[in-house]
Amino acid sequence: MRVWSLVLVCLLAPLVWAGEGGATSQVAPARGGTARDELIALLRKGELTLKEPLGEAPATLAEAHARLERILSDEALAKIDAMASEEEMSLAHFGLGAGMRRGWGLWRGSALAKHMKELGFTHADDMSGTILATFWCKRHGQEFRLAERAARYKAYLEEARNRAPRARAALRKRMMGLRFEKRDVPVVPIAVRQRGVRGRFSCSFRDGAFLTAYRRGSRGRMPVLMQESYVDPNGDGRPTSEYDDFVHRGYTFDRTERKARKMKPGEDFYTQGYYFDPTDRQIHRIRVPEVNEVYGAVVAGERAWFGGLTGGTFVVAGIGAQDRVAVPLPQDDEMPDLGIDGQFLMAVYTKAIYRLEGRRWTVVHSGDMLLPRSGLPPLRYGDTVFFRDEEHEGGRHINRLWWLTMAKPLHLSVLDRHLEVITAGVLRLREVTSCFLTSQGDLWICSGEHHLSNCLLRRSMDGSYSVATVGSSVRLAEDWPDLRQKEYGGAGVSAVRALPDETLLLAGRTGLYRLRGDELVQELAFTVDRPSRWVKERDRVVPHVTWRRKDGKMVKEVTEVVQKASGPGRQVVSSVPWIPNNVLLLDDGSYFLSTDTWEGAYWIRQGGDGQWSGLTVDEGDPIEW
């Protein structure tokens, strides 16, 4: 998360917990003993201020220290002198540290790099980190402990080298061993649009398709600290996990009242219902007279449900083929996420879950644990409820998958932490583009991040995992997860849906597929025309991991630091992405796709001449149901 977000949480979280009647997670305090206002200023800036350029590379560690004392501003030196420990120097890793690695040739074998190698440091990151940490030691009159530092870095690199083989062995045990054969299939050209709805949930409905679209709220959300944790049935437990995970739980800071409060409807993100009509090839936002302001929509059973406000009252309306119902929502203090419990509608609040049976709400879960907000409708199977959140990191969505196990002890889990554990920390797929819960309780997940993109996983209800594809391939490469590995062809999938016969329908940038048993078959291939656009280069927020010893244990701290743009107002070319996150098979044999970003919806159909085409779906006028 952003460093500033971390500080904000530390400052505001006690207000949140006080307002909510007790905490289920504890917020870690800000690090170090630096004065709070100075630390915040340093974190906001993300780098130390230079009063002159770095200049040519020094040749030794002592010369590097002397150079830093000359070029750093008096303000920066004063902040370093006020730092309580050398760990706080890691905040300059992506600012000053990046400049040192580039400008002083630590990547290119400069004289300074050779000198640092002689001292036992082989990686440029370790070299710059050592220079910064020992500079703090020099200013504070402490020993450099170079041999100790070199040994620690060496042990870390050795452990990292051994981690990949362990991860490969763990993944091989979980690979499904699918058969996939490249074959000639019809090729469908896709002309990607630059603006459109941001699809979330979709399903076949009324001879067309029902779609929900993401809408950003009017206020920014405050990240709330949540842990992979459990509380006992009486709510007296405390988190036992070592992990600290942030989600956006619909809180904001009220500057007038000087305290945190829950978001009002429309301030946080919300979803609205749309209908794709094949007759006019457009999608239409749906209005219902029972709900004046719609903030959530879903299809459960045979009804399309719309939740929101009417005359200041929280209501939900269900539209069926023959009738319609309208009932008040079970709580009048917030707008819930609408979810699916088999054929029933769910309402998921901050700390409670309800199910609508007929016109009566029954409690499914109630406790002190904060539940993630979910952009996809929460799904329940047995004692488990799944959520896909709408977390932001560095200006983009990082959609993580969580689940609440309601059996005793109550337990909240997050997918990427589980995958880290079972693959020795190598497979950390945080971003979930699509997931589908089958009637047998298997959750199929499309997840990906960077070179590990397009992974298809299955989580069974017993908690076991199996892997269908890794890096778009049904086989694990010997060099995985080498960042320099070649781009895999094959099945790059980002959307999954189970058909009535339990065949999986899959879609992605490379095409459309079906998974039957252990055979993966491609039905259509896509050629994607993605337009480029000029955008203003902006400062980047990048994560930085620091390990430090605390109470005899190594503790991981993740911060985010601003990496400045190379020049003010510089324009760069950005390619428009295309990531399908929903795929539907319609009654006429055509396919309806939506995307996770702004690239809208597409209709893949076969014409009378047997040729397939991909049509961009435009947004038409609103309709009333």
Buried (B, 14 or more C-beta within 10 A) or exposed (E): BBBBBBBBBBBBBEBBBEEBEEBBBBBBEBBBEBEEEBBBEBBEBBBBBBEEEBEEBBBBBEBBBEBBEEBBEEBBBEBBEBBEBBBBBBBBBBBBBBBBBBBBBBEEEBBBBEBBBEBBBEBBBBBBBBBBBBBBBBBEEEEBBBEEBBEBBBEBEEEEEEBBEBBBEBBEEBBBEBEBEEEEBBEBEBEBBEEBBBBBBBBBBEEBBBBBBBBEBEEBBBBBBBBBBBBEEEBEBEBEBEBBBBBBBBBBBEEEEEBBBBBBBBBBBBBBBBBBBBEEBBBBBBBBEBBBEBBBBBBBBEBBBBBBBBEEEBBBBBBEEEEBBBBEBBBEEBBBBBBBBEEBBBBBBBBBBBBBEEEEBEEBBEBBBBBBBBBBBBBBBEBBBBBBBBBBBEEEBBBBBBBBBBEEEBBBBBBBBBBBEBBBBBBEBBBBBBBBBBEEEBBBBBBBBEBBBBBBBBBEBEEEBBBBBBBBBBBBBEEBBEEEEEEBEBBBBBBBBBEEEEBBBBBBBBBBBBBEEEEBBBBBBBEBEBEEEEEEBEEBBBBBEBEBEEEEEEEEBEBBBBBBBEEEEEEEEEEBBBBBBBBBBBEEEBBBBBBBBBBBBBBBBBEEEEEBEBBBBEBBEEBEB
